[in-house]
Amino acid sequence: MTVQTATTTAPPPTRRRTNGHRLRGWAYASPTALFVLVLFVVPLGLVFRMSASDWPLLSGDQGINFPDNFTAAVDNRFFVDSVVFTLKYTVLATVLLIAFGLGLALMVQESSRWKGLLRTSFLVPSALGLASASLLFYVLYSPLAGPLAPFMERMGWSFLGSPDAALASTLFLIVWRYAGFYMLLMLVGLQSIPGDIYEAARMDGANRWHTFSKITIPLLKPTLALTTILCVTGSLLAFEQFYILTKGGPDNSTITVVQLIYSVAFQGQNDLGVAAALSVLVLAALVVINVVQLRAFRGSDES
């Protein structure tokens, strides 16, 4: 008579290790997931809820009124002007920052004796916060207390006295503040290009312009795509520099879309619902613009 005993087979060690690695991965990712959930997903959902509700600043949620907030946002008397000005500023700031960033990166890369000093001097403004830099330039541009006040009085000119002067003065601030940051991004892209390619081009008789246009720019396209997306997104969301320097003036000529959102929410109308509707429109525009940019750069790379 034989006795049969039941035996249990343990799971293979590789499966246990896989489960342990998976649990450890979730443990590592959970703080970031919680951070994104609390500080991004929940506020985003609240903005969408506000955009479809009658939500005064002091009274709270008064119920759904979709699509009245979006109609009121588009009908705002400053809506079209703010969109046009924001697009104008975005184009100018993007062109200037990318041009200066690339130019400074080429200068630093070519220089051997003063490379460390140039890098440091170009990057120092990037360490200053945008609000602090705006306050600094507000004093610099002041016709009463600024260091250039006697010159401005003698010339009868003001840095912030006309729409074009206010825009140019703000662009000067932005280039001063961010050119070093974009120089650093461009410099990383330039240093990733193999030197053998330039050496082969010189042996073939290529001059500096052909080397720049046929080698540097094509191989720098990933960096140019990144800097363009960063610059366009940041410029479309411009707020601090115009709020501190111009307050939207003169004659409401420098109001950005984000300034309009702030004004609708906390000044004048005190309507969080309409401000949220404007925010949703800005978010949709950012998504569309970034998708178009990514597809454009991807298409150029494939071609």
Disulfide bonds with the S-S distance in Angstrom:
none
